[in-house]
Amino acid sequence: MSTATTAAADPSAGKGRLAVLSVTTGIFAIVTTEILPIGLLTSIGAEFAVSDGTAGLMMTLPGFLAALAAPALTVATARVDRRLVLCAFMLLLTLANVLAAIASAYWVLLVSRVLVGITIGGFWSIGASLAGRLVPPASAARATAVIFAAVPLGSVLGVPAGTFIGDLAGWRVAFVVLAVLSGGVLAALPAVVPPLPAVHATRLDVLRAVLRATNTRVGLLVTFLIVLAHFGTYTYVTPFLEQVTHAGSGVVTVFLLVYGAAGIAGNFLAGARVARYPRATFGASAALLAGSTLLLPVAGRDEVGALVLLVVWGVAYGAVPVCSQTWFTKSAPDTPEAASVLFTASFQATIGIGALAGGVVVDRGSPSEVMVVGGLVAVLVVVAVSLHFTRRVAWPVPSTPRR
C-alpha cells in the first residue's frame, strides 16, 4: 500500500468520525429516497391516476437498476478515487429528487427513479466498504456498524417521515426535503472525506471467484427470499392499513413511526448477536417476519392487532440488512468491496422483484393476499438457514488482517 493510501486510511479520529457520518448520511438519504414512495403510494397514484400496482413501479425500477449498476459501476470506477465517485453519485441523487418534486407526469417520476437506482448501485456498494479507510484500525468495526445502521434507519424511518411530510404539505415537498438533504451530503463529502485512491480494484474475476463459494450462494438465496418477502408486502402496507384495518391517514403515519422505532431496536439487537450467531440471528428474523405477515390478515383487522404485529415486523426487518451484509462479509472476508457489491446487487434486485410481484398480487387479489404470500416466502428463509446450519458449512478464515 502506498504512503498516500496509508495516510488516507488513517485520518485523525475527529475528522474520521465526520467522514463516517457523511457517508452514513449519504446512505440514509439514498435508502430513504428509494423507499419513500411506499408511504406516499396512494397519494402519488391518485394524482397521476394510476393503480397501486402501477405505482409500485416506483419501487421496482430502482431495485432492478441498482442490481445492475452495483457490479457494473464498481468495476468501471475501480481505479477512480472513491471520494470523487461518492460525490458524483450524490449529485445524481440530488438531481433525481429535484426531478421527482417537479414531475408533471408519471413517466417523469419514473425517470427520476431510474437515476435513484443508478445511485444506489454505485454509492452503496462503494461507500459501505470504506469504514476501515476512514478511521483508525481500532475504530473500524464500530465505524462499519454506524455506516450500516443507515440502512435500517432509512428503511424504518424514511417511510413514516415521508408520510408525515406528505400529509402535512404534499408528497412533492417530501422529495424537496430529500433534495436538500442529499445536496448537504454532496457539500460535506469533499470537505470531510480524505482522498481515497483505489487500492484493491474489484474486477469481474474477483466477483466470479466470490460467487463460486457455497456460503456466498446460500447468502444470495436467503437474501433474495427475505427481501422478496419483506418488500413484496411492505410496499403495500399503506393500502392494507387503509383497506383492511380501516385506519385513517394520521393513524397510518403513527403506526409507521412505531414500526420505525421497532426496526431501530431490531437493528441493534441483531448487531449485538449476528457476528457470533449469523445463522441463528438471520433465522429468528425471518421467523418473526413470517409470523407477523401471516397473522396480519386475521389479527390486523383492528388497530391494536395491526400495531402489535407491525412492531414485531419492524424488529424482524430491522435485523435483515445487518444479517445479510454480515453473511456476505463472513463468506468473503478478504474482499470486502466485492462482498458489498454482491450484498447490494442481491438486495436491490429483490426489492424490485418483490415490489413487482406484490403489485401483481394486489391488483389481482387484495392486500391481505399479499401478506400471506410474503409470509410463506419468509418461511422458506427459515428452512434454508436451518439446512445451512445442520450441514455445518464452515465460514472461511481471513488470509489477511481485516481493517
C-alpha positions as CSV (number, residue, x, y, z in Angstrom):
1,M,0.0,0.0,0.0
2,S,1.4,3.4,-0.9
3,T,2.2,6.1,1.6
4,A,-0.6,8.3,0.2
5,T,-3.0,5.5,0.6
6,T,-1.9,4.8,4.1
7,A,-2.3,8.4,5.1
8,A,-5.8,8.4,3.7
9,A,-6.6,5.2,5.6
10,D,-5.5,6.6,9.0
11,P,-7.0,10.1,9.4
12,S,-7.4,11.8,12.7
13,A,-10.1,10.4,15.0
14,G,-12.2,13.6,14.8
15,K,-12.2,14.0,11.0
16,G,-12.6,10.3,10.6
17,R,-15.8,10.4,12.6
18,L,-17.1,13.2,10.4
19,A,-16.2,11.3,7.3
20,V,-18.1,8.2,8.6
21,L,-21.0,10.4,9.5
22,S,-21.1,11.9,6.0
23,V,-21.1,8.5,4.3
24,T,-23.7,7.3,6.7
25,T,-25.9,10.3,6.0
26,G,-25.4,9.7,2.3
27,I,-26.6,6.1,2.5
28,F,-29.5,7.2,4.8
29,A,-30.6,9.7,2.1
30,I,-30.3,7.0,-0.6
31,V,-32.3,4.4,1.3
32,T,-35.0,7.0,2.3
33,T,-35.3,8.2,-1.3
34,E,-35.6,4.7,-2.5
35,I,-38.4,3.6,-0.2
36,L,-40.2,7.0,0.2
37,P,-42.9,6.1,-2.3
38,I,-44.2,3.3,0.0
39,G,-45.8,5.7,2.4
40,L,-46.9,8.0,-0.4
41,L,-48.1,5.3,-2.8
42,T,-51.8,6.1,-2.7
43,S,-51.4,9.9,-2.9
44,I,-49.0,9.7,-5.8
45,G,-51.1,7.1,-7.6
46,A,-54.2,9.3,-7.1
47,E,-52.6,12.4,-8.6
48,F,-51.4,10.6,-11.7
49,A,-54.5,8.3,-11.9
50,V,-52.6,5.0,-11.8
51,S,-53.3,1.8,-9.8
52,D,-51.5,0.8,-6.6
53,G,-49.7,-1.9,-8.6
54,T,-48.6,0.5,-11.3
55,A,-47.5,3.0,-8.6
56,G,-45.3,0.2,-7.3
57,L,-43.1,0.6,-10.3
58,M,-41.5,3.4,-8.3
59,M,-40.0,0.7,-6.2
60,T,-39.4,-1.8,-8.9
61,L,-37.3,0.4,-11.2
62,P,-34.7,1.5,-8.7
63,G,-34.2,-2.0,-7.4
64,F,-33.6,-3.6,-10.8
65,L,-31.3,-0.8,-11.9
66,A,-29.3,-0.8,-8.6
67,A,-28.7,-4.6,-9.0
68,L,-27.2,-4.0,-12.5
69,A,-25.4,-0.8,-11.5
70,A,-23.7,-2.3,-8.4
71,P,-21.2,-4.6,-10.2
72,A,-21.0,-2.6,-13.4
73,L,-20.2,0.8,-11.8
74,T,-17.9,-0.7,-9.1
75,V,-15.8,-2.4,-11.8
76,A,-16.0,0.6,-14.2
77,T,-14.7,3.0,-11.5
78,A,-12.4,0.5,-9.9
79,R,-9.3,2.8,-10.3
80,V,-11.0,6.1,-9.6
81,D,-10.6,7.9,-6.3
82,R,-13.6,6.7,-4.1
83,R,-14.3,10.2,-2.8
84,L,-14.8,11.6,-6.3
85,V,-17.1,8.6,-7.1
86,L,-19.2,9.2,-4.0
87,C,-19.6,12.9,-4.8
88,A,-20.7,12.1,-8.4
89,F,-23.4,9.7,-7.2
90,M,-24.6,12.1,-4.5
91,L,-25.0,14.8,-7.2
92,L,-27.1,12.3,-9.2
93,L,-29.3,11.6,-6.2
94,T,-29.9,15.4,-5.7
95,L,-30.9,15.8,-9.3
96,A,-33.3,12.8,-9.0
97,N,-35.1,14.2,-6.0
98,V,-35.5,17.6,-7.7
99,L,-36.9,15.9,-10.8
100,A,-39.4,13.9,-8.7
101,A,-40.5,17.1,-6.9
102,I,-41.3,18.9,-10.2
103,A,-42.6,15.8,-12.2
104,S,-45.5,16.8,-14.4
105,A,-46.4,13.3,-15.5
106,Y,-45.9,9.8,-14.1
107,W,-43.3,8.9,-16.6
108,V,-41.1,11.8,-15.5
109,L,-41.3,10.5,-11.9
110,L,-40.2,7.1,-13.2
111,V,-37.2,8.7,-14.9
112,S,-36.2,10.2,-11.6
113,R,-36.4,6.7,-10.1
114,V,-34.0,5.4,-12.8
115,L,-31.4,7.9,-11.5
116,V,-32.1,6.7,-8.0
117,G,-31.4,3.2,-9.0
118,I,-28.0,4.1,-10.6
119,T,-27.1,6.0,-7.4
120,I,-28.0,3.1,-5.1
121,G,-25.9,0.6,-7.1
122,G,-22.8,2.9,-7.1
123,F,-22.8,4.8,-3.8
124,W,-24.0,1.9,-1.6
125,S,-21.6,-0.7,-2.9
126,I,-18.6,1.6,-2.6
127,G,-19.5,3.6,0.5
128,A,-20.4,0.6,2.6
129,S,-16.9,-0.9,2.3
130,L,-15.0,2.2,3.2
131,A,-15.2,2.3,7.0
132,G,-11.8,0.8,7.5
133,R,-10.2,3.6,5.5
134,L,-11.9,6.4,7.2
135,V,-11.0,5.8,10.8
136,P,-8.0,4.3,12.8
137,P,-8.0,0.5,12.7
138,A,-9.2,0.2,16.3
139,S,-12.4,2.0,15.4
140,A,-13.1,0.2,12.1
141,A,-15.6,-2.3,13.4
142,R,-17.6,0.5,15.1
143,A,-17.5,2.7,12.0
144,T,-18.8,-0.2,9.9
145,A,-21.7,-0.7,12.3
146,V,-22.5,3.0,12.1
147,I,-22.5,3.1,8.3
148,F,-24.7,0.1,8.1
149,A,-27.1,1.5,10.7
150,A,-28.1,3.9,7.9
151,V,-29.8,1.1,6.0
152,P,-32.4,0.1,8.7
153,L,-32.6,3.8,9.8
154,G,-33.5,4.8,6.3
155,S,-35.8,1.8,5.8
156,V,-37.7,2.2,9.0
157,L,-37.7,6.0,9.4
158,G,-37.9,7.1,5.8
159,V,-41.4,5.8,5.2
160,P,-43.1,7.3,8.2
161,A,-41.2,10.6,8.0
162,G,-42.1,10.9,4.3
163,T,-45.7,10.0,5.0
164,F,-45.8,12.6,7.8
165,I,-44.4,15.3,5.5
166,G,-46.7,14.2,2.7
167,D,-49.8,14.5,5.0
168,L,-48.7,18.0,6.1
169,A,-47.5,19.6,2.8
170,G,-48.0,17.1,0.0
171,W,-45.8,14.3,-1.5
172,R,-43.7,16.7,-3.6
173,V,-42.4,18.5,-0.5
174,A,-41.1,15.2,0.8
175,F,-38.9,14.9,-2.3
176,V,-37.8,18.6,-1.9
177,V,-36.7,17.8,1.7
178,L,-34.6,14.8,0.4
179,A,-33.1,17.0,-2.3
180,V,-31.9,19.4,0.4
181,L,-30.5,16.5,2.5
182,S,-28.7,14.9,-0.4
183,G,-27.3,18.3,-1.5
184,G,-26.0,18.8,2.0
185,V,-24.2,15.5,1.9
186,L,-22.7,16.4,-1.5
187,A,-21.3,19.6,0.0
188,A,-19.9,17.7,3.1
189,L,-18.2,14.8,1.3
190,P,-15.2,16.7,-0.2
191,A,-14.8,18.7,3.0
192,V,-14.6,15.8,5.5
193,V,-13.7,12.7,3.5
194,P,-10.0,12.4,2.6
195,P,-8.7,11.3,-0.8
196,L,-9.4,7.6,-1.2
197,P,-7.3,6.2,-4.1
198,A,-8.4,2.7,-5.2
199,V,-6.3,0.1,-3.5
200,H,-8.0,-3.3,-4.2
201,A,-9.7,-3.0,-7.6
202,T,-12.9,-5.0,-7.8
203,R,-12.6,-6.9,-11.1
204,L,-15.0,-9.3,-12.7
205,D,-12.8,-12.2,-11.9
206,V,-12.8,-11.3,-8.2
207,L,-16.6,-11.2,-8.2
208,R,-16.8,-14.6,-10.1
209,A,-14.5,-16.1,-7.5
210,V,-16.6,-14.9,-4.6
211,L,-19.7,-16.2,-6.3
212,R,-18.3,-19.7,-6.6
213,A,-18.2,-20.1,-2.8
214,T,-21.1,-22.1,-1.2
215,N,-21.6,-19.6,1.6
216,T,-22.0,-16.8,-0.9
217,R,-24.6,-18.7,-2.9
218,V,-26.6,-19.5,0.2
219,G,-26.3,-15.8,1.2
220,L,-27.7,-14.9,-2.2
221,L,-30.6,-17.3,-1.7
222,V,-31.6,-16.2,1.8
223,T,-31.2,-12.5,0.9
224,F,-33.4,-13.0,-2.2
225,L,-36.1,-14.7,-0.2
226,I,-36.2,-12.4,2.9
227,V,-36.1,-9.2,0.8
228,L,-38.7,-10.7,-1.5
229,A,-41.0,-11.5,1.5
230,H,-40.5,-8.0,3.0
231,F,-40.8,-5.7,0.1
232,G,-43.5,-7.8,-1.6
233,T,-45.6,-7.0,1.4
234,Y,-44.3,-3.7,2.9
235,T,-44.6,-1.9,-0.4
236,Y,-48.4,-2.3,0.0
237,V,-48.6,-1.9,3.8
238,T,-50.3,1.5,3.5
239,P,-53.2,0.1,1.3
240,F,-53.5,-2.8,3.8
241,L,-53.9,-0.4,6.7
242,E,-56.3,1.7,4.9
243,Q,-58.5,-1.0,3.3
244,V,-58.3,-3.8,5.9
245,T,-57.6,-2.1,9.2
246,H,-59.6,0.9,8.1
247,A,-57.0,3.3,9.7
248,G,-57.0,6.9,8.7
249,S,-54.0,8.7,7.3
250,G,-52.9,10.1,10.6
251,V,-53.1,6.7,12.3
252,V,-51.2,5.1,9.4
253,T,-48.4,7.7,9.9
254,V,-48.2,6.9,13.7
255,F,-48.2,3.2,13.0
256,L,-45.3,3.5,10.6
257,L,-43.4,5.6,13.1
258,V,-43.9,2.9,15.7
259,Y,-42.8,0.4,13.1
260,G,-39.7,2.5,12.5
261,A,-38.8,2.6,16.2
262,A,-39.1,-1.2,16.4
263,G,-36.9,-1.5,13.4
264,I,-34.1,0.5,15.0
265,A,-34.3,-1.7,18.0
266,G,-34.2,-4.8,15.8
267,N,-31.0,-3.4,14.1
268,F,-29.1,-3.0,17.3
269,L,-30.4,-6.3,18.8
270,A,-29.2,-8.2,15.7
271,G,-26.0,-6.2,15.5
272,A,-25.0,-7.4,19.0
273,R,-25.5,-11.1,18.1
274,V,-25.1,-11.6,14.4
275,A,-21.2,-11.6,14.3
276,R,-21.2,-14.7,16.7
277,Y,-24.5,-16.3,15.6
278,P,-25.2,-15.3,12.0
279,R,-27.5,-18.2,11.1
280,A,-29.5,-18.1,14.3
281,T,-30.0,-14.3,14.1
282,F,-31.0,-14.5,10.4
283,G,-33.3,-17.4,11.1
284,A,-35.0,-15.7,14.0
285,S,-35.5,-12.5,12.0
286,A,-37.1,-14.5,9.1
287,A,-39.4,-16.4,11.6
288,L,-40.7,-13.2,13.2
289,L,-41.3,-11.6,9.7
290,A,-43.2,-14.7,8.6
291,G,-45.3,-14.8,11.7
292,S,-46.3,-11.1,11.6
293,T,-47.2,-11.0,7.9
294,L,-49.1,-14.3,8.0
295,L,-51.2,-13.1,11.0
296,L,-51.9,-9.6,9.7
297,P,-54.9,-10.6,7.6
298,V,-56.5,-12.1,10.7
299,A,-55.3,-10.1,13.7
300,G,-54.7,-6.9,11.7
301,R,-58.3,-6.1,11.1
302,D,-58.4,-3.9,14.2
303,E,-55.9,-1.2,15.0
304,V,-54.5,-2.8,18.2
305,G,-53.7,-6.1,16.5
306,A,-52.2,-4.4,13.5
307,L,-50.0,-2.2,15.7
308,V,-48.7,-5.2,17.7
309,L,-47.8,-7.1,14.5
310,L,-46.2,-4.1,12.9
311,V,-43.9,-3.8,16.0
312,V,-42.9,-7.5,15.6
313,W,-42.4,-6.9,11.8
314,G,-40.3,-3.9,12.5
315,V,-38.0,-5.7,14.9
316,A,-37.7,-8.5,12.3
317,Y,-36.9,-6.4,9.3
318,G,-34.6,-4.1,11.3
319,A,-32.2,-7.1,11.6
320,V,-32.3,-8.1,7.9
321,P,-29.7,-5.7,6.4
322,V,-27.1,-6.3,9.0
323,C,-27.7,-10.1,8.9
324,S,-27.4,-10.2,5.1
325,Q,-24.3,-8.0,5.0
326,T,-22.6,-9.9,7.8
327,W,-23.3,-13.2,5.9
328,F,-21.6,-11.9,2.8
329,T,-18.7,-10.4,4.7
330,K,-18.1,-13.7,6.5
331,S,-18.3,-15.5,3.2
332,A,-15.7,-13.3,1.5
333,P,-13.5,-11.8,4.3
334,D,-10.6,-10.9,2.1
335,T,-12.6,-8.9,-0.5
336,P,-14.9,-6.6,1.4
337,E,-15.9,-4.4,-1.6
338,A,-16.8,-7.5,-3.7
339,A,-18.9,-8.7,-0.8
340,S,-20.6,-5.3,-0.5
341,V,-21.3,-5.4,-4.3
342,L,-23.0,-8.8,-4.0
343,F,-25.0,-7.7,-1.0
344,T,-26.2,-4.5,-2.8
345,A,-27.0,-6.3,-6.1
346,S,-28.9,-9.1,-4.5
347,F,-30.7,-6.9,-2.0
348,Q,-31.7,-4.3,-4.6
349,A,-32.7,-6.8,-7.3
350,T,-35.1,-8.4,-4.9
351,I,-36.6,-5.1,-3.8
352,G,-37.6,-4.6,-7.5
353,I,-38.9,-8.2,-7.8
354,G,-40.7,-8.0,-4.5
355,A,-42.5,-4.8,-5.4
356,L,-43.4,-6.1,-8.8
357,A,-44.7,-9.4,-7.5
358,G,-46.6,-7.7,-4.8
359,G,-48.1,-5.3,-7.3
360,V,-49.4,-8.2,-9.4
361,V,-51.0,-9.9,-6.3
362,V,-52.6,-6.7,-5.0
363,D,-54.0,-5.7,-8.4
364,R,-55.5,-9.2,-9.0
365,G,-56.3,-10.0,-5.4
366,S,-56.1,-7.9,-2.2
367,P,-53.5,-6.5,0.3
368,S,-54.4,-9.4,2.6
369,E,-53.3,-12.0,0.0
370,V,-50.0,-10.1,-0.5
371,M,-49.3,-10.5,3.3
372,V,-50.0,-14.3,3.2
373,V,-47.8,-14.9,0.1
374,G,-45.0,-12.8,1.7
375,G,-45.2,-14.7,4.9
376,L,-44.9,-18.1,3.2
377,V,-41.8,-16.9,1.3
378,A,-40.2,-15.9,4.7
379,V,-40.8,-19.4,6.0
380,L,-38.5,-20.6,3.2
381,V,-35.7,-18.5,4.6
382,V,-36.0,-20.3,8.0
383,V,-35.8,-23.6,6.1
384,A,-32.7,-22.5,4.1
385,V,-30.9,-21.1,7.1
386,S,-31.7,-24.3,9.1
387,L,-30.3,-26.5,6.4
388,H,-27.1,-24.4,6.2
389,F,-26.7,-24.9,10.0
390,T,-27.4,-28.6,10.1
391,R,-24.9,-29.2,7.3
392,R,-22.3,-27.3,9.4
393,V,-20.9,-25.4,6.5
394,A,-17.7,-23.6,7.8
395,W,-17.0,-19.9,7.3
396,P,-13.7,-19.1,5.6
397,V,-10.9,-17.7,7.7
398,P,-9.4,-14.3,6.5
399,S,-6.0,-14.7,5.0
400,T,-5.0,-11.1,5.7
401,P,-5.7,-8.9,8.7
402,R,-9.1,-7.2,8.5
403,R,-9.2,-3.4,8.7
